[in-house]
């Protein structure tokens, strides 16, 4: 078993947007969210990543039109260098009842990294392996029932002739404690997925999210939880396991705490272990920052 003594993890994020009370006719509101992270492995290479999320919206009465993007790049990542990837690039038209989306997007509602966040590296693993898969196509969602129906492509092309798979989803807050998200896709070409996310919040201090997904001949399960001890101190834990149809079982586990330092800064301390054949253990010490600049 390998032991890595310390990894220093730094996460910075800046949010540039404009806010205001909805008026009858609002001017377009541009903004961009920048998320960046770096991880130093001893005296070895620095692993870095960045996500750019541009957004522009225009609202008139109950009708709202917007463009939403998410573009990701990683450098010196373990195993490979990832060039710019388009995670989302879509136009969304909506009113109080319906939402129509066209473009590159994904189907994630109650993910663990949103409701029970852990460390940056574990949450990134959850985004990749959890019940979220990017797709290209068009979807229509009914807000009251939480039902989504769409026609999507089994590749990345926007041409409607490539939209060969049907997407069906349902996301619903069942009550104050439970929320559920189901999704499936299938068609003539192999984009078949079947996934479920369950969020349980028994108290205001405790949140648990369980996810399961079968996609591309792999089955993945994720479990994350948060417990707020005080107003500033939060304990967290998470485990992710992936079982391929052919190949070796793998995964990642983490446990630790985050402390609110104030002014948007958080201190994160965690132990992390790879699961499967490579059972390396890491200790992570990190600083997170989130700011809202107008």
C-alpha positions, -999 to 999 in steps of 0.1 A, spaced: 0 0 0 14 34 -10 13 63 14 14 98 1 20 122 30 5 155 19 -13 168 -11 -21 205 -11 -54 212 -28 -64 248 -36 -98 257 -51 -107 292 -62 -139 303 -78 -152 337 -88 -187 344 -98 -194 374 -120 -230 381 -125 -257 408 -120 -287 404 -99 -319 424 -95 -356 422 -90 -374 408 -121 -389 436 -141 -414 435 -169 -386 438 -195 -350 432 -184 -319 440 -204 -297 409 -212 -276 400 -181 -242 386 -190 -219 368 -165 -192 342 -162 -183 318 -134 -146 307 -132 -137 276 -112 -101 266 -109 -83 240 -88 -47 229 -84 -32 199 -66 5 196 -57 18 161 -52 49 165 -31 77 178 -54 62 163 -85 40 180 -111 13 204 -103 -21 191 -115 -44 220 -126 -79 224 -140 -102 252 -149 -139 255 -158 -154 285 -176 -192 289 -173 -205 319 -194 -241 329 -191 -264 355 -207 -301 358 -200 -330 380 -211 -364 381 -194 -397 397 -203 -425 390 -179 -427 353 -172 -407 344 -203 -369 340 -200 -343 332 -227 -307 323 -220 -275 309 -232 -255 287 -207 -221 272 -213 -195 251 -194 -160 245 -208 -134 225 -190 -96 219 -193 -71 200 -173 -33 200 -174 -8 175 -161 -37 154 -148 -28 119 -137 -27 97 -168 -35 123 -194 -37 160 -204 -73 170 -213 -78 197 -239 -108 220 -238 -140 200 -234 -175 213 -239 -197 201 -209 -226 224 -218 -234 248 -245 -271 253 -248 -300 277 -253 -328 276 -227 -363 291 -232 -387 289 -203 -417 303 -185 -434 294 -152 -445 260 -165 -421 247 -192 -384 248 -200 -370 240 -235 -333 233 -240 -314 229 -273 -276 221 -274 -250 203 -253 -261 196 -217 -265 170 -190 -292 157 -167 -282 161 -131 -306 174 -104 -298 162 -69 -261 152 -72 -239 146 -42 -215 173 -52 -243 198 -51 -260 188 -18 -233 169 1 -199 181 -12 -166 166 -1 -132 173 -16 -127 187 -51 -111 156 -65 -138 133 -51 -166 156 -63 -150 156 -98 -150 118 -97 -186 119 -88 -195 142 -116 -177 119 -141 -190 86 -127 -224 96 -112 -258 98 -127 -249 125 -151 -240 121 -188 -235 149 -212 -257 147 -244 -264 168 -274 -300 173 -285 -332 189 -273 -353 184 -242 -386 197 -229 -393 198 -191 -426 203 -172 -417 221 -140 -446 211 -119 -444 174 -125 -406 172 -129 -409 152 -161 -384 157 -189 -386 143 -225 -360 147 -251 -344 135 -283 -306 133 -281 -275 121 -300 -253 92 -293 -223 114 -305 -215 150 -300 -229 164 -332 -257 189 -331 -273 178 -364 -309 167 -357 -303 136 -379 -279 124 -352 -305 126 -325 -312 89 -324 -319 83 -288 -349 92 -265 -343 106 -231 -368 104 -203 -363 118 -168 -382 126 -136 -369 149 -108 -391 156 -78 -389 170 -42 -411 143 -26 -413 162 7 -391 181 31 -368 151 36 -367 132 3 -359 141 -34 -356 117 -63 -342 119 -98 -346 91 -124 -333 91 -159 -330 68 -189 -319 70 -225 -322 45 -253 -325 42 -290 -311 26 -322 -275 34 -312 -258 25 -279 -264 55 -256 -285 35 -232 -283 46 -196 -303 39 -165 -297 60 -134 -312 71 -101 -303 97 -74 -319 98 -40 -314 127 -16 -323 124 21 -322 153 45 -336 140 78 -325 172 96 -312 206 87 -278 195 97 -275 162 79 -278 154 42 -272 120 24 -271 114 -14 -271 80 -30 -265 75 -67 -265 46 -91 -259 45 -128 -255 18 -155 -239 32 -186 -215 20 -212 -212 -15 -197 -203 -1 -163 -223 1 -131 -214 28 -106 -226 35 -71 -219 67 -51 -228 76 -15 -220 110 0 -230 126 33 -226 159 52 -232 166 89 -230 202 102 -216 201 137 -217 239 142 -224 269 121 -189 268 107 -177 232 110 -190 204 87 -180 167 86 -182 149 53 -177 114 38 -180 97 4 -174 65 -14 -176 57 -51 -173 22 -67 -174 13 -104 -178 -22 -116 -171 -27 -154 -186 -56 -172 -151 -66 -181 -121 -54 -161 -112 -47 -125 -133 -30 -98 -122 5 -89 -132 35 -68 -124 62 -44 -133 70 -7 -128 101 14 -137 115 48 -129 148 65 -141 182 76 -144 217 63 -143 248 84 -157 282 74 -130 308 78 -152 337 68 -152 361 38 -158 332 14 -128 310 26 -130 274 38 -104 252 52 -107 215 41 -89 185 57 -94 150 44 -81 115 41 -86 99 7 -80 63 -5 -82 47 -39 -102 14 -40 -95 -16 -62 -60 -27 -72 -43 6 -64 -50 13 -28 -30 45 -24 -38 67 6 -35 105 5 -39 132 31 -54 164 17 -52 199 30 -70 226 11 -84 261 9 -116 268 -9 -128 303 -19 -161 313 -34 -169 349 -41 -197 369 -57 -184 399 -75 -207 424 -92 
